[in-house]
Amino acid sequence: MFKAIRNRFKFALGLIAVSAVAFTSPGIQAQSWPDKPIKLIIPFAAGGTTDIIGRVLAQQMTPILGQNVIVENRGGAGGNIGAEAVAKSPADGYTLLLASGSMLTVNPHMYKKMAINYSRDFAPISTLVSGPMIISVNPKLPVNNLNDLIALAKTKNLNFGSAGIGTQVHLAGENFITAAGISATHVPYKGEAAALTDLIAGQIDFCACNVPASTGFIKSGQIKALAVTSAKRLAALPNIPTVAEASLPGFENVGWFALMTPSNTPKVITDKIYAAAVKAVKSEAMQKSLEQNSLTAVLNTPKELEAQINSESLKWEKVIKARNLTAN
């Protein structure tokens, strides 16, 4: 009798153990995701375009997911510092990265030493938005159009600012310099907000900064916009010509921003993140923000984003080699 009772007790303990494992298994945890706040890492300083996009995105994803999506800025090294923080986080969907396209396609060629490998350490979710840059100058610089700037750069040494070495803003400037056949000294900052502050102060001569970060300063007259790098003029700034119209036919340079997770994040979780991101970008508030900032929703699939990264990586590799650019 006692033996039978002991056996039934052992069997019951076994069922409890099995149940405990089941309820704490990765599969069960993935199915219940999210059950706590989510961190969205912005790998650049506050005030820049990535930050502007990320904060609206976080606000819209919060009610969709039923958990707070908290923005955390970790700038430096062209976005690599913030990216490293995400790569070293658990692959559980609670730490996301809003990456600029340059981090994924330029940094691997610019930085000889990196603690991360973007293709190995991250899983693509979707390209969320894209947008051009605006080539702008300090109002005191004696130029009125893009041809004036090009002509001035051929007579004196000008400098241009960026959000950091290898960033989209940096490469847009390098792309313009190459196309125009001029030279200029690059001055990197820890974010485009800092670059714009020095542009206003006259510490640098020009910048090919993103539209969202630049528009307010343009409209207030603190900086002078010469041309946009998109193929068409912007509805919000219709009087500013494109670079192609102003001086360099065929020129186009558009940046983009994508959502990433640490690699090996369960597919059931990445699918939920993708669905929430798509819904957030399509929300009325996000659409209004994109329109105000001259940005365009993209929303491609993870496979399409991966193909985009591979294609643009080859393009920028050629530019980097031609310009002999390096970050360390």
Protein Blocks (a to p, Z undefined) as FASTA:
>chain_A
ZZmmmmmmmmmmmmmmmmmmmmmgmklmmmmpccbdcddddfbdehiaklmmmmmmmmmm
mmmnopacdddddeeehhlmmmmmmmmpccehpaccdddfklmmmmmmmmmbdcbdfklm
pccfbdfbdcdddddddfklccfbfklmmmmmmmbccddddebehiaklmmmmmmmmmno
pacdddddfbfklmmmmmmnopambdcddfklmmmmmmnopaccfbdcbfbdcfklmmbc
cfklmmpghiacdddddddddehiafklmmmmmmmmmmmmmpmklmmmmmmnopacfkpa
fklmmmmmmmmmmmmmmmmmmnopafZZ
